[in-house]
């Protein structure tokens, strides 16, 4: 392997194997989870373009790195260490969410135009909360409550209206002992939601929409999801131009995580989301989905939110939103295969069932004979 000294090298785990038994020294474990892999795909990027790609068996990585500069080798080893490092569990109220296996986050949007059942109960917080409890009973580890649509063309909701939608639901879910994520990009809503019982923040703007959002999260003990979106302020979908979406989204998240850590939020409270569907075309989304394992090099848990999104319809004869279950489950399983820790979905019971079958196969493979 030989790369220009100006190139940056990215290691992506690949060559997944069913079980590590009998392969001493020939595998590595991905993010401390259930997936083991036998090779690194090393991607060289120079001047914004890929200048080389190599498939290196795990046991030959030392030999391969002898062909690059000391600085490149050191940086690459650091990224590999982040990709294989154990992820600490999330402590959400009384709940401990282990991240050595994929967890389901159920979507409960209290908006008029949501994909989920919460839209039917926008004026009935008790019924909306009951849906969240049902999701938890069906196997969702976390319920993600949102009061503002962020789909293309959606109108920004006034923060007081957003609070009126989500706070009564959050307080009811908190009383039931449910682990709650608040899907909001507004500092005032975050403050009120955390006070009402939410345990973590899911911000599609990565704490960039509201100038006070970062300080609100900093003062709390809440984990935060930082999602990639190319747009700024009110339109999160605008301005997207990618030559290499996988690398560019990775770099953006890496920079954003570094900025948030520099501001004082510990790395172990950060979760990354590549933002499937946000300012990304079908080809962009597919490139990201096929390369998901690269995001483990960020050194934080990764969340995948692809449920019922446009990509499913585009690949299935323009299936409408309510006919995208099969494709959504397929994407969730793709995430599980790539070691993703949190799968944000609308169809909890069906996704949990699919993961149970997937987990059964993993357990069988990982049981010594």
C-alpha positions in Angstrom: 0.0 0.0 0.0 1.4 3.3 -1.1 -0.4 6.7 -0.7 0.7 10.2 -1.4 1.9 11.9 1.7 -0.8 14.6 1.3 -3.6 12.0 1.3 -5.8 11.3 4.3 -6.4 7.6 5.0 -9.8 6.3 6.2 -10.2 2.7 7.5 -13.6 1.0 7.0 -14.3 -2.3 8.6 -15.3 -5.0 6.1 -15.1 -8.7 5.4 -17.5 -9.5 8.2 -17.4 -13.1 9.6 -20.0 -15.1 11.4 -17.8 -16.0 14.3 -14.1 -15.5 15.4 -13.4 -19.0 16.5 -10.3 -20.5 14.9 -9.2 -17.2 13.4 -6.8 -15.9 16.0 -5.1 -12.8 14.9 -7.2 -12.6 11.7 -10.2 -10.6 12.9 -11.2 -7.5 14.9 -14.4 -6.7 16.8 -16.4 -3.8 15.6 -17.2 -1.2 18.3 -17.3 -3.8 21.0 -20.5 -5.3 19.5 -21.7 -8.5 17.9 -19.9 -8.0 14.6 -16.4 -9.3 13.8 -14.5 -8.5 10.6 -11.5 -9.8 8.8 -10.3 -6.8 6.7 -10.0 -3.1 6.5 -10.9 -1.2 3.4 -8.3 1.7 3.4 -9.6 4.7 1.4 -7.1 7.4 0.4 -8.5 10.9 -0.2 -6.3 13.6 -1.6 -7.5 17.1 -2.7 -11.1 16.0 -2.0 -11.0 13.0 -4.3 -10.3 9.3 -3.7 -6.8 8.6 -4.9 -6.6 4.9 -3.8 -8.4 2.0 -2.2 -6.9 -1.1 -0.7 -8.4 -4.2 1.0 -6.0 -5.2 3.7 -6.5 -8.3 5.9 -6.5 -7.5 9.6 -3.4 -9.5 10.3 -1.4 -7.7 7.5 -2.2 -4.2 8.5 1.3 -3.6 10.1 2.9 -4.6 6.8 0.6 -2.4 4.8 1.3 0.7 7.0 5.0 0.4 6.3 4.3 1.9 3.0 2.8 5.2 4.3 4.2 8.1 6.3 4.6 7.9 10.1 1.9 10.6 10.4 -0.5 8.7 8.2 0.1 5.5 10.0 -0.4 7.1 13.4 -3.7 8.8 12.3 -4.9 5.6 10.8 -4.2 3.5 13.9 -6.1 6.1 16.0 -9.1 5.8 13.8 -9.0 2.0 13.9 -8.8 2.1 17.7 -11.9 4.3 17.7 -13.7 1.9 15.4 -13.0 -1.1 17.5 -13.4 0.5 21.0 -16.1 -0.5 23.4 -19.1 1.9 23.5 -20.3 2.8 27.0 -24.0 2.1 27.8 -26.4 5.0 27.8 -27.8 5.8 31.3 -31.3 7.3 30.7 -33.0 7.8 34.0 -33.5 4.5 35.6 -32.7 2.7 32.4 -29.3 1.4 31.2 -29.2 0.9 27.4 -26.4 -1.4 26.4 -24.7 -0.5 23.1 -23.0 -3.8 22.5 -26.0 -4.8 20.4 -28.5 -2.9 18.2 -31.2 -1.0 20.1 -34.5 0.2 18.7 -35.6 3.8 19.1 -39.3 4.2 18.5 -40.5 7.4 16.7 -43.4 9.2 18.3 -44.0 12.5 16.4 -46.8 14.7 17.8 -47.2 16.6 14.5 -50.1 16.9 12.0 -48.1 15.4 9.2 -46.1 12.7 10.9 -45.4 9.2 9.5 -46.2 7.8 12.9 -49.4 7.3 15.0 -48.8 10.3 17.2 -50.2 12.5 14.5 -53.6 11.0 15.2 -53.5 12.2 18.8 -52.0 15.7 18.6 -54.7 17.0 20.9 -54.7 13.9 23.2 -51.4 13.6 25.0 -52.7 10.6 27.0 -53.4 8.6 23.9 -50.1 9.7 22.3 -48.2 8.6 25.4 -50.0 5.3 25.4 -48.6 4.7 21.9 -45.1 5.3 23.3 -45.7 2.9 26.1 -46.9 0.3 23.6 -43.7 0.8 21.6 -41.6 0.3 24.7 -43.6 -2.9 25.5 -43.0 -4.1 21.9 -39.2 -3.8 22.4 -38.2 -0.2 21.8 -35.4 0.8 24.3 -36.0 4.5 23.7 -39.0 6.6 22.6 -38.1 9.6 20.5 -40.7 12.3 21.0 -40.9 15.2 18.5 -43.2 18.1 17.9 -41.9 19.5 14.6 -41.6 18.0 11.2 -38.3 18.4 9.5 -39.1 16.9 6.1 -38.4 19.0 3.0 -40.7 22.1 2.8 -42.0 21.7 6.4 -42.8 25.0 8.2 -40.8 25.8 11.3 -43.0 25.4 14.5 -43.1 28.2 17.1 -41.3 26.9 20.2 -44.4 27.4 22.4 -46.5 25.3 20.1 -43.8 22.7 20.0 -43.6 22.6 23.8 -47.4 22.3 24.0 -47.3 19.3 21.8 -44.4 17.4 23.5 -44.3 18.3 27.2 -47.6 16.6 28.2 -46.5 13.4 26.4 -43.0 13.5 27.9 -44.3 13.9 31.4 -46.6 10.9 31.0 -43.9 8.7 29.5 -41.5 9.7 32.2 -44.1 8.7 34.9 -44.2 5.2 33.2 -40.5 4.7 33.5 -39.9 4.9 29.7 -36.5 6.1 28.4 -37.2 9.3 26.5 -35.4 11.1 23.7 -36.5 14.6 22.8 -36.3 15.4 19.0 -35.9 19.1 18.9 -33.5 21.8 17.7 -34.7 24.6 19.9 -33.0 25.4 23.2 -36.3 26.5 25.0 -37.9 23.2 24.0 -34.9 21.2 25.1 -34.8 22.9 28.5 -38.5 22.3 29.1 -38.4 18.8 27.8 -35.5 17.8 30.0 -37.3 19.3 33.0 -40.4 17.3 32.1 -38.5 14.1 32.1 -36.7 13.6 28.8 -33.3 11.9 29.2 -31.5 12.7 25.9 -31.6 15.2 23.1 -31.9 14.3 19.4 -31.0 17.4 17.4 -31.2 17.2 13.6 -29.2 20.4 13.3 -26.3 19.1 15.5 -26.8 22.0 18.0 -26.4 24.6 15.2 -29.9 25.9 14.7 -30.2 27.6 18.1 -27.3 29.6 19.6 -28.3 28.5 23.1 -28.8 24.8 22.4 -25.2 23.7 23.0 -25.2 25.5 26.4 -28.5 23.8 27.4 -27.0 20.3 26.7 -23.7 21.3 28.3 -25.5 22.2 31.6 -27.4 18.9 31.6 -26.2 15.4 31.9 -28.1 14.3 28.8 -26.6 12.5 25.8 -27.1 14.2 22.5 -27.5 13.0 18.9 -25.6 15.2 16.4 -27.1 14.7 12.9 -25.6 15.7 9.6 -27.7 18.0 7.5 -26.2 20.2 4.7 -28.6 23.1 5.2 -28.5 25.9 7.7 -31.2 27.4 10.0 -34.7 26.8 8.7 -34.0 24.6 5.6 -31.9 21.6 6.6 -32.1 20.1 3.1 -30.6 22.9 1.0 -27.1 23.5 -0.4 -26.1 19.8 -0.8 -23.4 19.1 -3.3 -21.4 15.9 -2.8 -18.5 14.5 -4.8 -18.1 11.7 -2.2 -21.0 11.7 0.2 -19.6 9.0 2.6 -16.3 10.8 3.2 -17.8 14.3 3.2 -20.5 13.4 5.8 -17.9 11.6 7.9 -15.6 14.6 7.9 -18.5 17.0 8.7 -19.5 14.8 11.7 -15.9 14.5 12.8 -15.5 18.2 12.8 -18.8 18.9 14.6 -18.1 16.3 17.3 -14.7 17.9 17.8 -16.3 21.4 18.2 -18.9 20.1 20.7 -16.2 18.3 22.7 -14.1 21.5 22.7 -17.1 23.3 24.1 -17.2 21.0 27.1 -19.6 18.1 26.3 -17.8 14.8 26.9 -17.3 12.4 24.0 -19.2 9.7 25.9 -22.4 11.8 25.8 -22.4 12.1 22.0 -24.1 10.0 19.4 -23.6 10.5 15.6 -26.3 10.3 12.9 -25.3 10.5 9.2 -28.7 12.0 8.4 -30.2 9.7 5.8 -32.6 11.7 3.5 -31.5 15.2 4.8 -30.3 17.0 1.7 -29.2 13.8 0.1 -30.4 12.1 -3.1 -30.9 8.4 -3.5 -27.3 7.8 -4.8 -25.9 9.8 -1.9 -28.0 7.8 0.6 -26.9 4.5 -0.9 -23.2 5.4 -0.7 -23.6 6.3 3.0 -25.6 3.1 3.7 -23.1 0.9 2.0 -20.3 2.5 3.9 -21.9 2.8 7.3 -19.1 1.0 9.2 -16.8 3.9 8.5 -18.8 6.0 11.0 -17.5 3.9 13.9 -14.2 5.6 13.3 -15.8 8.7 15.0 -15.5 6.8 18.3 -19.1 7.4 19.3 -22.3 5.3 19.0 -24.1 5.7 15.7 -27.8 6.2 15.1 -29.5 5.3 11.8 -32.8 6.9 10.9 -33.9 5.6 7.5 -37.4 4.3 8.4 -40.1 5.0 5.7 -37.9 7.6 4.1 -37.8 8.6 0.4 -35.1 6.1 -0.5 -37.5 3.2 0.3 -40.1 4.6 -2.1 -37.6 5.4 -4.7 -36.3 1.8 -4.8 -39.8 0.2 -4.6 -41.8 1.7 -7.5 -42.6 4.9 -5.6 -44.3 3.1 -2.7 -46.3 5.5 -0.5 -45.2 6.2 3.1 -47.6 3.6 4.6 -46.3 0.9 2.2 -42.6 1.1 3.1 -42.4 -1.5 5.9 -40.4 -4.1 4.1 -37.8 -1.6 2.8 -37.5 0.0 6.2 -36.8 -3.3 7.9 -34.2 -4.1 5.2 -32.4 -0.9 6.0 -32.6 -1.6 9.8 -31.0 -5.0 9.2 -28.3 -3.4 7.0 -27.6 -1.1 10.0 -27.3 -4.1 12.3 -25.0 -5.9 10.0 -22.7 -2.8 9.9 -22.7 -2.5 13.7 -25.0 0.4 14.1 -26.0 0.8 17.8 -29.4 2.7 17.6 -32.0 2.1 14.9 -34.7 4.9 14.8 -37.9 3.4 13.4 -41.6 3.9 13.0 -42.6 0.2 13.0 -41.2 -1.0 16.3 -42.8 -4.5 16.6 -41.8 -5.5 13.1 -38.2 -4.2 13.4 -37.8 -5.8 16.8 -39.0 -9.2 15.4 -36.5 -8.9 12.5 -33.7 -8.1 15.0 -34.7 -11.1 17.2 -34.2 -13.4 14.2 -31.0 -11.6 13.3 -29.8 -11.9 16.9 -30.7 -15.6 17.0 -28.5 -16.2 14.0 -25.7 -14.2 15.6 -26.0 -16.1 18.9 -25.9 -19.4 17.1 -22.8 -18.5 15.2 -21.1 -17.2 18.4 -21.9 -20.3 20.4 -18.8 -22.6 20.4 -19.5 -26.1 19.3 
